[in-house]
Amino acid sequence: MTDLFGVAGRQLRSASTFRSPWRATVDASLLLMDDLEAQIETINKQLRAVGPEHRYMPLLMAVPGIGFVLSYTIAAETAISAASPRPRNSVATPAYAPASTSPALAVAAAR
């Protein structure tokens, strides 16, 4: 058995006898997992329905381990970063970074 919470694991759980406190915990955990899986499935369907197909999504989904949601996220981040200013104009560059008030950095800079 590879999945204690799959079909075979649930059959094993129903055939075995747990003491009351542990049985209640396992049952509550299984109910929570089922509810979360249903919510995830609903959100994935909604995302597929309203989410635009980005041109990079098929390429990203060809990579093992990258599915629809992750490829959608990467494509969205790519679109956001492509629309934002280049690093030389960004506030995060050292020329625009706030001066540090750390005593350790002041000592290191004085050396």
C-alpha positions in Angstrom: 0.0 0.0 0.0 1.4 3.3 -1.0 -1.3 5.7 0.2 -2.6 5.5 3.7 -5.3 8.1 2.9 -6.3 6.6 -0.5 -8.8 3.8 -1.1 -6.7 1.0 0.3 -5.7 3.0 3.3 -9.3 3.9 4.1 -10.3 0.2 3.8 -7.5 -0.7 6.2 -8.6 2.0 8.6 -12.2 0.9 8.5 -11.1 -2.8 9.1 -8.9 -1.9 12.1 -10.0 -0.8 15.5 -8.5 2.4 17.0 -9.2 3.6 20.4 -11.7 6.4 20.7 -9.4 9.5 20.9 -7.2 8.4 18.0 -10.2 7.2 15.9 -11.8 10.7 16.2 -8.6 12.4 15.3 -8.1 10.2 12.2 -11.7 10.6 11.1 -11.5 14.4 11.6 -8.3 14.5 9.6 -9.8 12.5 6.7 -12.9 14.8 6.6 -10.6 17.9 6.5 -8.5 16.3 3.7 -11.6 15.5 1.7 -12.9 19.0 2.1 -9.6 20.6 1.1 -9.3 18.4 -1.9 -12.8 19.4 -3.0 -12.0 23.1 -2.5 -8.8 22.7 -4.5 -10.6 20.9 -7.3 -13.3 23.7 -7.4 -10.6 26.5 -7.5 -8.7 24.7 -10.3 -11.8 24.4 -12.4 -12.6 28.1 -11.8 -9.0 29.1 -12.7 -9.1 27.1 -15.9 -12.4 28.7 -16.9 -11.4 32.3 -16.3 -7.6 32.1 -16.7 -6.3 33.2 -20.0 -3.9 30.9 -21.8 -0.5 32.4 -21.7 1.8 31.5 -24.6 4.4 30.0 -22.3 2.0 27.7 -20.4 2.2 24.7 -22.8 6.0 24.9 -22.6 6.0 25.2 -18.9 3.6 22.3 -18.5 5.9 20.1 -20.6 8.4 20.2 -17.7 7.8 17.3 -15.2 6.3 18.5 -12.0 4.8 21.7 -13.4 1.1 21.6 -13.9 -1.6 24.1 -14.8 -1.6 26.1 -11.6 2.2 26.4 -11.3 2.5 27.3 -15.0 -0.2 29.9 -14.7 1.6 31.4 -11.7 5.0 31.5 -13.5 3.4 33.0 -16.6 1.6 35.6 -14.5 4.9 36.5 -12.7 6.7 36.6 -16.0 4.1 39.0 -17.4 4.3 41.2 -14.2 8.1 41.3 -14.3 8.1 42.1 -18.0 5.7 45.0 -17.4 7.7 46.5 -14.5 10.7 48.7 -15.0 14.2 47.3 -15.6 16.5 46.8 -12.6 18.5 50.0 -13.4 15.3 52.0 -12.8 14.2 50.0 -9.8 14.2 51.2 -6.3 16.0 48.0 -5.3 19.2 48.9 -7.0 22.1 50.0 -4.7 22.0 53.6 -5.9 18.5 54.0 -4.6 18.8 51.7 -1.5 18.4 53.3 1.8 21.6 53.8 3.8 22.2 51.2 6.5 22.5 52.3 10.1 24.0 49.1 11.3 27.2 49.7 13.4 28.7 46.5 12.0 28.4 47.7 8.5 29.8 51.1 9.4 32.9 49.4 10.9 33.3 47.1 7.9 33.0 50.1 5.5 35.6 52.1 7.4 38.2 49.4 7.0 
